[in-house]
Amino acid sequence: MAKQVTHKWAFKAGMRARSYNWKSSAKAIARLKSTVSEIKAVNCSDPAAAAEGVIALAERIWPAFEYIDTSSGALGSAINGTLEALIPILVAAPADEATRAKWLDRLRQAIQDDGVDYLFPFSEHFGEIAKFPKLMNQHADLDLDIIRHAWSDWERFSYVTTVTLTLSCLLEVERYEDLTEVLALPKSRSWYYERFAAQALLRQGRDDEALAFAQVMLEAGRQSYNYAEICKFCEDILVRQGKADDAYSRFGLPTAAGNTYLSMWRSLFKRYPDRDPRGILEDLMGLYDAKGKWFATAKTAGFLDIALDCAADTAVEPATLIRAARDFTTKDPAFAAMVALQAIAHLLAGRGYEAIPSDLDAAASHLLAATTKLDQVGWALQALRRLETAPPPHADGLMMLRLRATIALFENAVV
């Protein structure tokens, strides 16, 4: 028998039942972050105690967070990230079969009590957490007949909270026939469950069948929620098969994602480090509209010729150009000058979010600084005069007045 794990957890005091109200999302997220830090710190010296802490956290998440408004999705994302960070600690913990059996019973109960499926990452990895084949089989069999009955009754389908953990155990203990049989019962198919069948094919070395299986799910047209996940599954198979170009064009590029255009490019380049980064950027720009939105990405990636092309597009934000002109005045004054001039042109055309005349002043200042370094102030003056004599259609009146003042400033600089 393993020794009794005891540790006084600081996070427990802040995770009492009903201790968070409707507007406590930010407070709860902060608590989760500190809890992860605490458990990881303990894991460095006592992995078994850390695993016990993960179980204790699982038991408290729903009772503590039950009344929090989750409409923004922030809390759900934070919980998911927390559990994904802590589950490896639970899987790797040194524990005998009896200790792990107790953990699984507590975790299973927490999953069943969970009102909004906060703990679904535990269900997905339940078989891995079980570790011992005997425990995997026990938890696989516990609700298998109930699931068969529920999924066979198409007219009165009822949700079984332990479906995912059951499928996880069947997968990990290699009961592939049982897994395939039970997944064939529902009238409608969902990748949320069918991915276990796809993984089973992979584990049997049937890569091509797994790929075909996933592609059928994509073509069904009913998997929009899981579209990116299915594509990633297919992409990974092709990459492992040495078909990286095929993986990139069919699945990688179309599903490139990120919070910003720059993060999209970085993510795709990270997945395909052997591809030309410039080519990846050009592929992304070809796939998505609004060339101007890619200015910051091209600039940061060092493709300044592409960035200048983007700077001329109407979708670019003048404020972004002004900041770039400021940042490049010293290290690449020629680029800074062209970008500043484009910013002025966009401001004259009335573009930019809540743009004001002082924005044009800032762009002009960077233009003057850059062209002074290049001894090209006269060139800048001529460019500004061309904008005055041939302004954009419906040019902003206040911006035009500011342009005339700017021209006077450059004329004095030339003299």
C-alpha positions as MATLAB code, in Angstrom:
seq = 'MAKQVTHKWAFKAGMRARSYNWKSSAKAIARLKSTVSEIKAVNCSDPAAAAEGVIALAERIWPAFEYIDTSSGALGSAINGTLEALIPILVAAPADEATRAKWLDRLRQAIQDDGVDYLFPFSEHFGEIAKFPKLMNQHADLDLDIIRHAWSDWERFSYVTTVTLTLSCLLEVERYEDLTEVLALPKSRSWYYERFAAQALLRQGRDDEALAFAQVMLEAGRQSYNYAEICKFCEDILVRQGKADDAYSRFGLPTAAGNTYLSMWRSLFKRYPDRDPRGILEDLMGLYDAKGKWFATAKTAGFLDIALDCAADTAVEPATLIRAARDFTTKDPAFAAMVALQAIAHLLAGRGYEAIPSDLDAAASHLLAATTKLDQVGWALQALRRLETAPPPHADGLMMLRLRATIALFENAVV';
ca = [
       0.000    0.000    0.000;
       1.199    3.520   -0.784;
       1.652    5.840    2.130;
      -1.214    8.178    2.995;
      -0.770   11.435    1.127;
      -1.354   14.470    3.274;
      -0.835   18.081    2.369;
      -2.508   21.263    3.506;
      -3.678   22.942    0.320;
      -4.040   26.715    0.310;
      -6.407   26.648   -2.690;
      -9.119   24.732   -0.818;
     -10.078   27.772    1.264;
     -10.866   29.697   -1.902;
     -12.799   26.856   -3.539;
     -15.673   26.365   -1.127;
     -19.134   25.490   -2.423;
     -21.188   28.489   -3.600;
     -18.362   30.873   -2.687;
     -18.501   32.703   -6.055;
     -21.374   34.813   -7.316;
     -22.663   35.717  -10.784;
     -19.949   38.295  -11.467;
     -16.984   36.395  -10.038;
     -15.519   35.087  -13.284;
     -12.292   37.113  -13.062;
     -11.835   36.165   -9.409;
     -12.344   32.481  -10.224;
      -9.838   32.605  -13.090;
      -7.254   34.189  -10.783;
      -7.899   31.434   -8.245;
      -7.335   28.778  -10.895;
      -4.004   30.328  -11.884;
      -2.750   30.354   -8.310;
      -3.964   26.781   -7.831;
      -1.997   25.559  -10.843;
       1.119   27.246   -9.466;
       0.587   25.676   -6.056;
       0.049   22.157   -7.375;
       3.010   22.383   -9.766;
       5.257   23.580   -6.938;
       4.249   20.620   -4.751;
       4.736   18.262   -7.696;
       8.457   19.095   -7.750;
       8.973   17.444   -4.365;
       5.930   15.204   -3.845;
       4.193   14.032   -7.063;
       1.724   11.835   -5.192;
       0.566   14.732   -3.039;
       0.265   16.898   -6.155;
      -1.973   14.276   -7.780;
      -4.152   14.265   -4.672;
      -4.387   18.033   -5.076;
      -5.615   17.638   -8.661;
      -8.396   15.325   -7.480;
      -9.327   17.750   -4.691;
      -9.541   20.569   -7.229;
     -11.762   18.484   -9.527;
     -14.173   17.878   -6.655;
     -14.459   21.613   -5.936;
     -14.737   23.220   -9.387;
     -18.475   22.744   -9.942;
     -19.630   23.388   -6.341;
     -17.509   26.553   -6.157;
     -18.257   27.958   -9.632;
     -21.884   26.855   -9.995;
     -23.397   30.351   -9.880;
     -20.860   32.222  -12.029;
     -21.998   33.728  -15.328;
     -20.187   31.724  -18.031;
     -21.656   33.444  -21.094;
     -18.337   35.042  -22.121;
     -16.602   31.677  -22.280;
     -13.604   33.008  -20.347;
     -14.129   30.823  -17.302;
     -14.688   27.683  -19.355;
     -11.467   28.323  -21.283;
      -9.576   28.952  -18.047;
     -10.839   25.706  -16.512;
      -9.960   23.769  -19.645;
      -6.439   25.226  -19.664;
      -6.050   24.494  -15.969;
      -7.031   20.851  -16.313;
      -4.901   20.298  -19.420;
      -1.935   21.600  -17.419;
      -2.646   19.388  -14.393;
      -3.820   16.109  -15.942;
      -0.238   15.035  -16.860;
       0.628   15.348  -13.155;
      -2.217   13.006  -12.286;
      -1.286   10.517  -15.024;
       2.394   10.424  -14.058;
       1.909   10.299  -10.279;
       3.489    7.313   -8.482;
       0.514    5.487   -7.004;
      -0.375    1.828   -6.517;
      -3.571    0.326   -7.898;
      -5.546    0.776   -4.682;
      -4.680    4.471   -4.384;
      -5.436    5.143   -8.026;
      -8.742    3.275   -7.693;
      -9.793    5.682   -4.950;
      -8.772    8.658   -7.078;
     -10.823    7.342  -10.002;
     -13.914    6.833   -7.854;
     -13.701   10.406   -6.570;
     -13.030   11.762  -10.052;
     -15.905    9.800  -11.549;
     -18.281   11.167   -8.916;
     -17.086   14.719   -9.575;
     -17.723   14.237  -13.309;
     -21.232   12.941  -12.633;
     -21.999   15.862  -10.312;
     -20.638   18.459  -12.759;
     -23.538   20.584  -13.964;
     -21.982   22.094  -17.110;
     -19.282   19.598  -18.150;
     -16.404   21.669  -16.787;
     -14.504   18.428  -16.163;
     -14.687   17.008  -19.686;
     -10.845   16.958  -20.028;
     -10.772   14.411  -17.196;
     -13.329   12.299  -19.069;
     -11.261   12.451  -22.260;
      -8.149   11.204  -20.437;
      -9.859    8.901  -17.946;
      -8.306    5.756  -19.399;
      -4.826    7.251  -19.192;
      -5.455    8.349  -15.602;
      -6.620    4.830  -14.715;
      -3.190    3.439  -15.666;
      -3.925   -0.161  -14.622;
      -5.784   -2.419  -17.126;
      -7.963   -3.798  -14.320;
      -9.157   -0.271  -13.445;
      -9.680    0.591  -17.101;
     -11.871   -2.477  -17.563;
     -13.833   -1.805  -14.387;
     -14.722    1.738  -15.390;
     -15.328    0.753  -19.009;
     -17.853   -1.884  -17.948;
     -19.563    0.120  -15.224;
     -21.885    2.055  -17.564;
     -21.360    0.255  -20.870;
     -24.757   -1.486  -20.811;
     -26.494    1.767  -19.852;
     -24.819    3.530  -22.785;
     -25.814    0.729  -25.154;
     -29.419    1.004  -24.012;
     -29.504    4.795  -24.252;
     -27.921    4.894  -27.694;
     -30.094    2.077  -29.041;
     -33.309    3.866  -28.126;
     -33.332    6.446  -30.914;
     -36.773    7.717  -30.032;
     -35.912    8.441  -26.400;
     -32.195    9.096  -26.473;
     -30.942   10.066  -23.019;
     -27.626   11.644  -22.171;
     -25.196    9.565  -20.124;
     -22.616   11.698  -18.338;
     -19.960    8.983  -18.338;
     -19.935    8.211  -22.073;
     -16.606    9.896  -22.783;
     -14.775    8.363  -19.841;
     -16.127    4.940  -20.842;
     -14.891    5.340  -24.413;
     -11.524    6.538  -23.117;
     -11.134    3.413  -20.998;
     -12.139    1.126  -23.879;
      -9.538    2.810  -26.070;
      -6.714    2.621  -23.542;
      -7.358   -1.034  -22.662;
      -7.492   -1.843  -26.407;
     -11.050   -3.154  -26.444;
     -11.450   -1.942  -29.986;
     -14.337   -4.241  -30.924;
     -16.443   -3.038  -27.996;
     -15.552    0.548  -28.857;
     -16.585    0.137  -32.503;
     -19.758   -1.726  -31.558;
     -21.056    0.879  -29.124;
     -20.187    3.791  -31.416;
     -22.240    2.205  -34.207;
     -25.425    2.481  -32.119;
     -26.344    6.219  -32.189;
     -28.478    7.395  -35.076;
     -26.403   10.549  -35.500;
     -22.633   10.607  -35.537;
     -20.478   13.128  -33.706;
     -16.717   13.571  -33.857;
     -16.818   14.242  -30.108;
     -17.307   10.483  -29.710;
     -16.185    9.109  -33.082;
     -12.639   10.434  -32.532;
     -12.110    7.489  -30.176;
     -12.821    5.115  -33.076;
     -10.420    7.094  -35.258;
      -7.740    6.854  -32.575;
      -8.356    3.119  -32.300;
      -7.605    2.715  -36.009;
      -4.385    4.681  -35.606;
      -3.269    2.550  -32.674;
      -3.752   -0.549  -34.798;
      -1.508    0.908  -37.491;
      -4.440    1.500  -39.867;
      -3.504    5.074  -40.751;
      -5.164    5.175  -44.163;
      -8.430    3.862  -42.727;
      -8.268    6.424  -39.931;
      -7.730    9.187  -42.481;
     -10.622    8.001  -44.627;
     -12.829    7.684  -41.536;
     -12.108   11.292  -40.494;
     -12.633   12.602  -44.011;
     -16.085   11.016  -44.117;
     -16.884   12.940  -40.943;
     -15.722   16.148  -42.631;
     -17.730   15.515  -45.769;
     -20.869   14.789  -43.781;
     -21.268   18.557  -43.404;
     -22.527   18.290  -39.855;
     -19.227   18.677  -38.024;
     -18.735   22.453  -38.224;
     -18.115   22.673  -34.482;
     -15.283   20.117  -34.710;
     -14.096   21.019  -38.211;
     -10.681   22.327  -37.174;
     -10.080   19.378  -34.834;
     -10.886   16.840  -37.543;
      -8.642   18.657  -40.002;
      -5.814   18.609  -37.452;
      -6.279   14.847  -37.036;
      -6.034   14.341  -40.811;
      -3.119   16.743  -41.083;
      -1.127   14.881  -38.416;
      -1.604   11.577  -40.220;
      -0.328   12.959  -43.520;
       2.668   14.579  -41.839;
       3.577   11.273  -40.172;
       3.308    9.593  -43.555;
       5.841   12.031  -45.003;
       3.212   13.913  -47.027;
       3.793   17.336  -45.494;
       2.970   19.266  -48.682;
      -0.350   17.492  -48.997;
      -1.064   18.054  -45.296;
      -0.271   21.754  -45.628;
      -2.410   22.453  -48.673;
      -5.400   20.292  -47.735;
      -5.656   20.862  -44.001;
      -2.968   23.145  -42.550;
      -3.468   26.277  -44.615;
      -7.301   26.265  -44.700;
      -7.506   25.897  -40.910;
      -4.780   28.359  -39.904;
      -6.072   30.116  -36.817;
      -5.015   32.645  -34.220;
      -6.151   35.709  -32.331;
      -4.284   37.935  -34.804;
      -3.044   37.651  -38.376;
       0.492   37.510  -37.005;
      -0.354   34.609  -34.686;
      -1.940   32.762  -37.637;
       1.287   33.058  -39.619;
       3.461   32.114  -36.661;
       1.314   29.100  -35.826;
       1.438   27.778  -39.370;
       5.182   28.392  -39.697;
       5.751   26.575  -36.409;
       3.842   23.566  -37.722;
       5.766   23.639  -41.025;
       9.257   24.923  -40.183;
      10.714   23.493  -43.406;
       8.471   25.627  -45.601;
       9.482   29.055  -46.881;
       8.033   31.543  -44.333;
       7.508   34.102  -47.081;
       5.565   31.565  -49.084;
       3.393   30.781  -46.080;
       2.600   34.476  -45.679;
       1.747   34.818  -49.361;
      -0.473   31.731  -49.178;
      -2.347   33.160  -46.199;
      -2.788   36.512  -47.908;
      -4.148   34.741  -50.965;
      -6.631   32.839  -48.851;
      -7.973   35.792  -46.882;
      -9.209   39.164  -48.109;
      -8.164   42.587  -46.807;
      -4.494   42.705  -47.772;
      -3.945   45.703  -45.522;
      -4.657   43.582  -42.447;
      -1.449   41.652  -43.139;
       0.825   44.719  -42.907;
       1.928   44.093  -39.305;
       2.620   40.421  -40.032;
       4.753   41.175  -43.089;
       6.610   43.903  -41.193;
       7.312   41.713  -38.169;
       8.363   38.783  -40.375;
      10.865   41.051  -42.113;
       9.252   41.035  -45.554;
       9.200   44.793  -45.950;
       8.415   44.770  -49.668;
       5.220   42.847  -48.911;
       4.523   45.185  -46.015;
       4.755   48.220  -48.327;
       2.318   46.574  -50.713;
      -0.051   45.993  -47.790;
       0.408   49.593  -46.611;
      -1.217   50.873  -49.799;
      -4.364   48.809  -49.268;
      -7.474   50.582  -48.010;
      -7.986   48.013  -45.231;
      -4.827   49.024  -43.398;
      -5.175   51.041  -40.186;
      -3.281   54.371  -40.392;
      -2.376   54.166  -36.706;
      -0.552   50.904  -37.408;
       1.420   52.576  -40.183;
       2.299   55.527  -37.959;
       3.697   53.252  -35.270;
       5.714   51.338  -37.863;
       7.134   54.580  -39.264;
       8.188   55.582  -35.761;
       9.812   52.218  -35.057;
      11.734   52.089  -38.354;
      12.913   55.698  -38.550;
      16.390   54.717  -37.388;
      16.829   51.119  -38.541;
      15.264   51.489  -42.002;
      14.451   55.147  -42.772;
      13.493   54.395  -46.390;
      10.791   51.999  -45.253;
       9.685   54.399  -42.522;
       9.340   57.242  -45.022;
       7.185   55.240  -47.427;
       4.969   53.959  -44.622;
       4.529   57.434  -43.135;
       3.563   58.803  -46.535;
       0.987   56.046  -46.980;
      -0.425   56.852  -43.548;
      -0.884   60.484  -44.559;
      -2.646   59.442  -47.760;
      -5.049   57.204  -45.844;
      -5.786   59.927  -43.301;
      -6.575   62.399  -46.088;
      -9.040   59.860  -47.500;
     -10.846   59.759  -44.175;
      -9.701   56.268  -43.209;
      -8.743   55.144  -39.741;
     -10.572   54.420  -36.514;
     -11.381   57.732  -34.785;
      -8.540   59.450  -36.668;
      -7.775   63.055  -35.708;
      -5.564   65.737  -37.322;
      -2.793   65.168  -34.792;
      -2.393   61.676  -36.301;
      -1.319   63.336  -39.513;
       1.116   65.471  -37.520;
       2.677   62.320  -36.074;
       3.001   60.697  -39.504;
       4.561   63.876  -40.894;
       7.031   64.026  -38.015;
       8.227   60.487  -38.723;
       8.361   61.261  -42.455;
      10.552   64.291  -41.814;
      12.838   62.386  -39.443;
      13.291   59.499  -41.881;
      13.890   61.620  -44.971;
      16.284   63.860  -43.066;
      18.414   60.784  -42.400;
      18.258   59.947  -46.091;
      18.804   63.547  -47.215;
      15.505   63.204  -49.100;
      13.370   65.928  -47.519;
      12.897   67.484  -50.953;
      11.495   64.215  -52.280;
       9.055   64.064  -49.363;
       7.984   67.660  -50.026;
       7.194   66.848  -53.657;
       5.176   63.799  -52.587;
       3.163   65.901  -50.124;
       2.498   68.539  -52.794;
       1.170   65.842  -55.113;
      -1.247   64.774  -52.397;
      -2.381   68.407  -52.058;
      -2.941   68.964  -55.761;
      -4.541   65.565  -56.358;
      -6.230   64.658  -53.056;
      -8.301   61.482  -52.633;
     -12.013   61.751  -53.509;
     -14.037   63.252  -50.656;
     -10.865   64.161  -48.787;
     -11.287   65.150  -45.154;
     -11.272   68.961  -44.836;
      -9.477   69.134  -41.490;
      -6.835   66.706  -42.675;
      -6.272   68.830  -45.804;
      -5.690   71.893  -43.628;
      -3.174   69.903  -41.604;
      -1.490   68.769  -44.817;
      -0.966   72.377  -45.924;
       0.652   73.170  -42.572;
       2.838   70.099  -43.000;
       3.925   71.224  -46.459;
       4.948   74.586  -45.020;
       6.991   72.766  -42.384;
       8.798   70.727  -45.034;
       9.399   73.831  -47.175;
      11.173   75.434  -44.218;
      13.185   72.248  -43.697;
      14.302   72.259  -47.332;
      15.397   75.875  -47.110;
];
